[in-house]
Amino acid sequence: MNESTTKANRANRWALWVIKGMVGIVVLILLALLGYILITGLPHISWHFLTSPSKEFGAGGGIVNELFNSIYILVITLVISCPLALGAGIYLSEFAKPSWLTSTVRTLIEVLSSLPSIVVGLFGYLVLVIKFQLDFSIISGAFALMFVNIPLLTRNTEEALTAVPHSQREAGWALGLSQWRTITKIILPAAVPGLVTGVILSAGRIFGEAAALIFTAGQSTPVISYSNWNPFSQTSFLNPMRPAETLAVHIWKLNTDGITPDADQISSGASAVLIIVILLIILLSRYLGNYCYRKMSGTK
């Protein structure tokens, strides 16, 4: 082995150790952050904490309303944004011809996906709450989060479809299928694992969103009944026109208003619940992505 080969091997080993060290630092930071939140929050989580409403004044409040509001807004946002993002992603991947227009559209999508959440919240407040008079409500928050979610899902859809080998498209055309049937019968099923992973990961971001909801969904929840299934009733938990304080907004509010005497305990428990739910969403995305891949590819 000559001297140049020895130096190259030594440089490779040093580079590998440096990269491993950087990865170790990132992992330690994440573990320290998650560990601190869970260690300080888990002792304050109980069945009473999860099933009791919060108290505006006094100690001992729970997070049932805030937890439900977060899930409810998440579902409405995904119902609105997923079809729009899927259509936009299919167009950009399969139909749009390379031109300055499509390049401009992709650039605009990148710009929208990088907008700060507080800017989206102020936009939603001016347009949805004031201009269209939707007031502070679940539907206002869902529409605001739609502007955050659509660019991310559109890019994910386009990338998932583009990752499907072109030979599969050619196989569909060789069988006499139209372009649309090739997309729906061949391309989309092959891209399902990536699409599912993208949707559920975006759901994790929506669930933890706060800034965009402060100015649209509101910072309080009226008295609601979980036995009232009439969505047009003012006291129904399904009413989309009522104000709704989400879990992330509740944590922010507890640490800024200075009213609740046990704010530290409630915010610690709520933060732990928030982290646990997001981790479950990520694990679910992994499982569903792998499951869909196995079903579509026929592998075990």
Secondary structure, DSSP 8 states (H G I E B T S, - for coil): --HHHHHHHHHHHHHHHHHHHHHHHHHHHHHHHHHHHHHHHGGG--HHHHHS---SSSS----HHHHHHHHHHHHHHHHHHHHHHHHHHHIIIII--SSHHHHHHHHHHHHHHTS-HHHHHHHHIIIIIIIS---S-HHHHHHHHHHHHHHHHHHHHHHHHHTS-HHHHHHHHHTT--HHHHIIIIIHHHHHHHHHHHHHHHHHHHHT--HHHHTTT-S-----BTT---TTSTTBTT-TTS----HHHHHHHHHHH---TTHHHHHHHHHHHHHHHHHHHHHHHHHHHHHHHHHHH---
